[in-house]
Amino acid sequence: MRFSRAACLVCNFLALFLALGVGAFSEAKPEGEAVVVDVDGAIGPATSAYVAGAIEDAESRGAKLLILRMDTPGGLDTSMRSIVKAINASAVPVVGFVAPSGARAASAGTYILYACHVAAMAPGTNLGAATPIQLGGLPGGAPEKAKPANETDEGGEPATSGDGHEDKLVNDAAAYLRSLAQLRGRNVDWAEKAVRLAASLPAEEAVQLGVVDLLATDLNDLLAKLDGRAVRTAAGEVTLATGGLSRVELAPDWQIRLLSIISNPNVAYILMLVGIYGLIYEFSNPGAVLPGVAGAVSLVLALYAFQLLPVNYAGVALMLLGLALMVVEAFVPSFGALGIGGVVSFVLGSLILIDTEVPGFGLSIPLILTFAVTSAVLLVFVIGMAIQARRRPVVSGAEELMGARGLAVSGFPGPGSVRVHGEIWSARSETAIAPGQPVSVTGREGLILLVAPAIKP
């Protein structure tokens, strides 16, 4: 009996211990994931693909939340709109968080922040200046002051800047940001000012004016303040339960990193020139193989990058014209006229190649000048030297015997023999030539040289 009671006590103790352990384990187990994605730097094709892929990944893994941690000066309109579309179609709640302190969500970043289901900012951050960058007319890239749409001129008509194209761009951008503000229930009037007046706000004022939803110091504070908030996604209304979420940092894969590298305008520019130089070298020296292969691969990558970027094809045409003029200068010397014209055309084409003034998408002026000088040197002097080398007299082979001088070994006319370059050759001449007399080779018939008396220089 005592043994049975002891056994029961031990079993009860083990059962209680296991129950407590299982309970503790259940409490420690995360209740879901919050995927964190960094939107850092200029917004371009790589950023668009990265965010869209992150949203798809968050949906496939059943994440409860996707956080876009933002610090961007802006970017391309097409990439920004692609990101906004992906956010609007997301079934996973997307939170835009401008962080850490000192970060910003300017220009295109403002549109993305407005599109997020929840917009948050860390102290010491700012957003705004959402005027289309092509309208920058004042020093430092600041847009010219424009009146809001609800103001009118003296005739009672809506105020405009006087430029129809600029008005269309501003009106389209303002309507787009207003629609996002209305969709998320945020300050519509300030959205208008952000576009038309390039207005900006610090984080604290943005929360007070209802431009963003909340202020958070870090991710832990953000998740705590999001708990219990209701948002409407593409899948319907969702109440956020963020108390027990684990955070997953989602880094870009190799494809996104490669796209980020080659979609950099400076890298694409270098790839294009390397491709052109490689093909020129391969065509001028057939059989080298490596320059041709490297040039073809570089050119294909450059063309792929350019179709993602806002490229001005007039710039591409001017660059190709400049390279062509420099090549022609090597073949047809024009006392530098063609070469100088080629360099000027190349530089002008490079300056207007990228058709945008968005920060992070301009070509480096020192890079352009370096390649202009390098192109002039390579294509004028190097190709010119190669052409001069081709024009030099032949110094070996059968062709070199034409015009060679020697001495008659046996007498002529008729068949005989001569010494040319230290070798005895069978020869024939229709002119009388005495043995030991200098001769000159005038032709060749197989292994027989045709000779004539050498004329004294």
Beta strands, then each sheet from edge to edge (+ up, - down):
strand 1: 32-40
strand 2: 65-71
strand 3: 94-98
strand 4: 104-106
strand 5: 118-121
strand 6: 126-128
strand 7: 200-202
strand 8: 214-215
strand 9: 230-233
strand 10: 236-239
strand 11: 245-249
strand 12: 405-408
strand 13: 412-420
strand 14: 423-433
strand 15: 438-445
strand 16: 448-453
sheet 1: 8+ 5+ 3+ 2+ 1+ 11+
sheet 2: 4+ 6+ 7-
sheet 3: 9+ 10-
sheet 4: 12+ 13- 14+ 16+ 15- 12+
end
